[in-house]
Amino acid sequence: MSEKIEAAIVGFFMLLLCFLNVPVADHLEKDQWTPEFRAQFKESVDPITSFIVLNAVDFNYWYDPAQQLFDFPMAVLQIPQTWRIYNHASHSYRMFEVRVDGEVKYRTPGNEYRWQRTKFRHFRIAYQLNDFTRPGARQNSWASYSRFVLELAWQDFPDAEEIDLIWYEGEYPGVQMFESYRVISPRRGAMEYLPVPPTIAARAPEDL
Amino acid sequence: MIGDLFQKWVDTTQRQIDPRPAALVRILVATSVFLDQVWVWAIGLVPWLYRPFPQGGLGTTQAPYYVLDDLFGPVMAGTHAWALTVVGMLCVAIGFRSRLMTIIAVVFYAQLLLGFWQTWHGGGKIAREVLLILLFAPAVHQVWAIDGPKDPPKTMKAWPVDMIRLLFVFIYLGAGWSKLFPDPSLWMSPYTGSECYRIMTNPHTSYLDAEFWAPLETNVFYVFDVATVIIELMAPLAMTKWRPYWAIFAAPLHIGIAVVMQLWAFSFIMLAVYPLFFDEWIVAWLNRNEDKIAAWKARISELLPSWPARASSSEQA
């Protein structure tokens, strides 16, 4: 291939790479930029910031439809480089506990209770246990993760009478924790989500 | 004027560079993905992660373009994709039919994500894109490859390496931008608490004790917050001759993420691309130690089974 043709193709793909990954358009939620919100924003910041952000928002309006032209290859190869992970860390301190007949077998913070720790601390499991195991949470995966933990528990403790999965929540740095919800399994293959009433939720677990 | 600029562009993209740092990236990226997936198997998570919910696994959502259920059936589709990813990445790493295996590994690795969203992590999409770009650099697949020619090419065109560096500039800029907008105070203000502190003491995913480290939140961890954003926004330096100095500051970010947050796979994949920022130092070191490296290669060759030798790159040409 002629060097010039190759350079032109490379140039096209580099521009495409810039276009598809430009951070400005990706991180501004365009739905919120109503005329009223724009006016409010303009008053609240200095003129330079206002100029940059509002132009970026305008760019966002035509950027999305144009970007959708490349949805298919990006989705098939799973290569969209949108990086907003950890732009906002969790401001509530959460704890997860597995109890077999009332006895703690696993607890997220610390090293004291280590049952199945390698599995639960693997990042593909740990992040889901943290964020998505609440009923009604995103992706509604609480049932699959609760079943996963319970299945492991029933394998390892087949003679147990009840296995409980308990989630606690508190403010950083997690000194005072309150039970926020609980999944109870009275026998293998059965589980029940138990929403904790506010009066009970206000009670701290006795062994913390 | 435009003709001159275009000629400059042609000269830039077509300039010749040493292919060994890029070959090292091929090996390290593929090895990182390989080890990550083997670890998933070693701790017994393959049947859970790569199986849909109705079949007893954890997968609750399947994205469009996931086609493996039709090919292998819903119970074993994920396991097949996992196995093909592992074998493909191993072949890419050791350099066995590595261009063909890159395509296989990337496609099936993407299918794993499309079928099982829980397996997502940022390093995966970087690994796939980097390996896809290296696909267009034949020399990268001939250097340090077990089925490569005896006399591998000494140079390659620079544009694939430039493209990967550009990709990384956008990755870091995107990460930095998302920390500043729409609310810059989260990462830049000492009065809102430290994001690094909360990330590094998250009880589910990280290892630092929140209570013990709390006194350092608004001083030491706040410095981490600001330093993270500054390093990410200075990523355009990766396209300049100062790239190794920028990378010296950026690499500890990933080492910290690996050690404190246990995101080893993501961090290894990111660091696996760093030879492209330290390329001049690596080439200088390799040239200085050419004799020692030749001796190691000879020893390794003795250990490996004999393979039908291919013609040298000059003979192929």
Interface residues (C-beta under 8 A of the other chain):
Chain A: E3 K4 E6 A7 V10 G11 F13 M14 L17 C18 N21 V22 P23 V24 D26 H27 L28 E29 V53 F72 A75 V76 L77 Q78 I79 P80 Q81 T82 W83 R84 I85 Y86 N87 H88 A89 S90 H91 Y93 R94 M95 F96 T108 P109 G110 T118 K119 R121 H122 F123 R124 I125 A126 Y127 Q128 L129 N130 Q139 N140 S141 A143 S144 Y145 F148 Y172 P173 G174 V175
Chain B: F6 W9 V10 T13 Q14 W39 V40 I43 G44 L45 W48 L49 F53 G57 L58 G59 T60 T61 A63 P64 Y65 V106 V107 Y109 A110 L113 L114 W117 Q118 T119 H121 G122 G124 K125 I126 R128 E129 L132 W159 D162 M163 L166 L167 F170 I171 Y172 L173 G174 A175 G176 W177 S178 K179 F181 P182 D183 L186 W187 G193 E195 Y197 R198 I199 T201 N202 P203 H204 T205 D209 A210 E211 W213 A214 M261 Q262 L263 A265
